[in-house]
Amino acid sequence: MAIQAVLQRDIVDESRFESVQSATREAWLQVTGKVAKKRPPSVAEGEPIPPPEFEVNVVSGAILAMAAAPLPVGVTDEVNVGLDVRLDNRHLDVRRAHVNAMFQLRSKVLQYGREHLISEGFQEINSPKIIAAAAEGGTNLFPMKYFETDAYLSQSPQLYKQLAVLGGLERVFEIGPAFRAEKHDTYRHLNEFVSFDIEGAWMDDDDVMGVQERMIHHIWSCVSSNDQALIDVVNEYRASQGKEPVTVEVPSMPFPRIPYCDAIEIVKQGGGDIEWGDDIESHHCDIIAAKHPGFHFIPRWPIARKPFPIPPNEK
């Protein structure tokens, strides 16, 4: 939250006034004063009166830390710099209003997701991220040294979640990082990511899809209801760049279920090259999404594609 502080020459001594006035942008100041309501702006007859605003009438102040000038990254000004400069000065970059708002929104998403899973009886766990062997097949590992022993960065909490469930915790979840040494360049592959991982006893795929869609619906509903001010900050920046605004559309439930067989037919009808038994790749997903925009599930895969830990469906 930002609030204006007003320093008047006739309130403080001259030397202190000159000192504070010499502060550079983004310098840190300490001020003491009285909070006062600002004079309301004039509004046309019939127009609503804006809510009251407040300011601090400063009676003393001092500079705690002077910022360099000019700054390598503009905080309030529009400064076009490359990504390398932004990352080298990330502490300043995050102070930009729209970047800061995105970090706050990310925190809210994690908070709302965690709250919902706990409300459904899940307990949060934290699994090791330095492991001795692969937790899942089919993914490459980042090797490292654990003192004198070969080790790897964890690519999944899967086995630890299953251990916790078998140990009697029944329903568990983890929000944490995973690392996968996959040399791919698609939106479905990341070398490092943070995910919601859940595990539950005596749950089939319909139960799991139900948990997921209820959690996503809860997150979107909370963001839409509570965090529009942060979205407005992001959209203000997007407008300055000539980009369309971001909107939060709360998805309807239940999400569409598109069985694997139906998904294959949709891809074929959309001109995709695919046969039954093939994997559904990212460019195939684009064809499916054209018919089913928004969240959806693709269940009922061939057992050869997902032999563990899903039992076959005799139907």
N, C-alpha and C positions, 0 to 999 in steps of 0.2 A: 504494500500500500504506500502511496506517495502523498505527502502533504507539504504545502508551501510554507516556508519560513521567511518572515520579512524582517530585515535588519535596517533600522533607521539611524541616520547619522546623529540625530539629536538625542538618541536614547543611550548610546554607548560612547566610550571615549574615542578620540580620533585615531589613536594608534591601533586599537582593536578593530575599529571599523575598516581601516586601510588594510590590515592583515587579512581579515575575512574576505574582503572584496578582491584580494589578489588571488584567491583560490582558483585553481584550474578546474575545468570540467572533470567530473568523476573523482575529485578530491574528497577525502573524508573529513567532515566537520562535526564538532560537538557544540550544540547550542542549548541554551536555557531560555525559557520564555513562558508566556502565557497563551493558552489556547483560546482563540476568539472566533466567533462566527463571522464569516465574511459578509460584506454587504451584498444582498441579493441583486441579481441583474434585472434590468428593466425588461418586462415582457409585454407584448401586445395584449390589448383587452380581449378577454376570452381564452387566452392561451394558458396552459397549466403552469403553475409556479414550480421551478425545479427544486429538488431537495436541497436543504441547506448545506453549505460547504464551510470548512473551518481552516484556519491557518494559525501558525505560531508567531506571535509578536516577540521577537528575540530581544533579550536584555543583556545577554553575554554570549560569546562564542569564541571558538578556537579551532585552528586547523590541526587535525590529528595526523593526516598524511596527504602530501601533495601528489597529484597524479602528473605523469609526464604529459607534455604537450609538444606536438600533436600526438593523439592516440593512434596506434597502428590500426585499430578497428573502430569505426564510428559506433557509438551506442545509441544516440538519438538522431544523428545525421545519416543521410543516405550516402554510404561510402561503398563503392564497388571494389571488393578485394577478392582474391582467389581463396579457394578452400584451404590451401596450405597456410595462408596468413590467418584465417579464422581459427584453425585448429591450434596454431602456435600461440594464439592469444584467446584461448577458449574462455577464460574467466571474463574477458570483456564481451566476447560474442554472446555468451549466455545472458548477459545483462540487457541485450537487445530485447525489446518487449515481446516480439512474436516468438523468438527462440525460447525465452523464459516461459512463456505461456504454454509452449509445446511440452516442455519438461514437466510443468505442473499438470497438464492433461494426462501425460503418461503416468504420473504418480496417482492420479485419480482413478485411472483404468485399473491399475494394480490394486488399489484400495477397494474398489467396488467388486472386483472379481474375487478378492480374498474374502470380503464380507459375505458374498453370496455362497461360496463353497462352504464356509463355516456354518452358514444357516441351514445347509443341506446335510449337516452331520459330518463333514470332512474335517480332518485334523491336519495341520500343517507340519511337514517334516523338512529337514535339510540333509541332503545326501552328499557324500564326498565328491569332490571335483578332481581329485588326483586318484587314479585307479591303476590296478595292476594288469587288467585285461579288459577286452571289449565287453560292453553291456548289451550291445545289439550287433547283429551281423549286417554286412552290406554297407558299412560306413567306415571310412578311413580315420585313423586316430592321429592326434598330434602327439608325437613322442616327447618325453622330457626325462630328466634325471631326478629321482627322489633320493638325494644323497648318492649312494653308490648303486642304487637299484634302478632298473629301467621301469618307467611308469608312463602314464598317458593322461591327457586331459579327458574328462568324462564327456561322452557324447549323448548320454541319456541317464536319467535316474531310474530307469525301468526296473532293474533287478532290486533296487533298494525299496521301491514302492511295493513290489510284490512281497518282499521279505516282511515289510511292515504290516501288510494286510494279513499274511499268514501268521504273523505274530499276535494277531488279535486286535489290531487297530481298526479293522473293518473298512474304513474309508479314509484315504489320505490324499494330500495334494502337496505339490511343491511349485513355487515360483522361483526359478533360478536359471542360471546360464547353462548352455550346452555348447560343445565345441566339435565341429565335424570338418575333417580335412578333405573336403570334396572340391575338386577343381572344376566347378560348374559356374556358368554365368546365366542363371535364370532367377526369377523372383521366388522360386520354390527352394532355393539352396542358399544357405548362409553358413559361413565358417564359424560364426559365433552369434548366438541369439539367446533371448530370454523367453521362456515359455511357461504356460500353465500346464502342469502335468498332473493328472488325476489317476487314481486307482481305487477300485472298490470290489468288495467280495460279493459274489452271487449277483453280478450284473451282466446282462447281455448287451448287444450293441444298441438296441433300442433304449435301454436304460442310460447308456453312456451318451448317446445323442441327445437324450432329454436333458441331462445335466448340462451339456455344452450349450444347447440353445437357450435354456433358462438363464445360464450365467451371462451369455452374450446379450440377451434381452435386458437383463438387469443392468449390466454395464452401460449399454446404450441409453436406457431410460434415465439412469442417474446422471450421466453426462448431459443429456438433453435438458433435464430439469434443474441441475445445479450449477452447470459450468458454462453457460452461454457467454458470460463475460470474457472468459478465456478464449473461446472460439471467435468472439468479435475482435479480439486483439490480433489473432492470426489472420482473420479476414481483412482487417485494415491494411496489414502488410501485403496480402495477396492482391488487394485492389490496387495498391501502389505499383505492383509489378504487372498489372494488366491480366491477372489470373482470376478465374471464377471463384466465388466464395465456397468455403467448406460448409456443408450442412450435415446435421446429425439426424438421420432418419431411423427411428426405432423400428426394428424388423418385426414383422408379424410372426406369430407362432401358430402351429409348428412350422419349422423350416421344411422346404420340399425335400423328400427322399427320392433320389433318382437311382434305382438299382443299376448295378453294373451293366446288365444286358441292355437296359434302356439307354444308358449313357453311350454305349458303343453305337447304337442305332442313331442317336442324335449326332454323333461325330461323323458317321458315314453320310447321313443326310446333309450335313453341313460341308461336305467335300473333303473331310479328313481321311487320311490313309490309315486305317486301323482294322484289326480283325479281333474276333472274340478270343480272349486269352492274353492279348497284348496289355501292356501297361498303358494307363491314361496319362499322357505327358502334358506339359504346360500348354503347348499349342492346341492340344485337344480340349483342355479345360476352357480355353478362350471360346471355342465353338459352343461348348455346353453353357457357359455363362451368358452367351448371347441370347439363349432361350430361357435361361433361369438366372437372371441377374440377382445379385444379393446372396445371402448365405444359403447354402444347400449342402446336403450330404450325398455321397455316392457309396451306398452300402452294397452288400451281397456280392463280393468279389469272388473269383475262382479261388478255391482253397490252395491251389498251387502258387498263387500270388501272395497269400497270407497264411502260411501253414502254422504259425505260432503267434500268439497263444489263442487263436480263435478256433473253436470246434466247427466241424462242417454242419451246414444247414441241410437237412435231408430233403427239404422242399425244393 
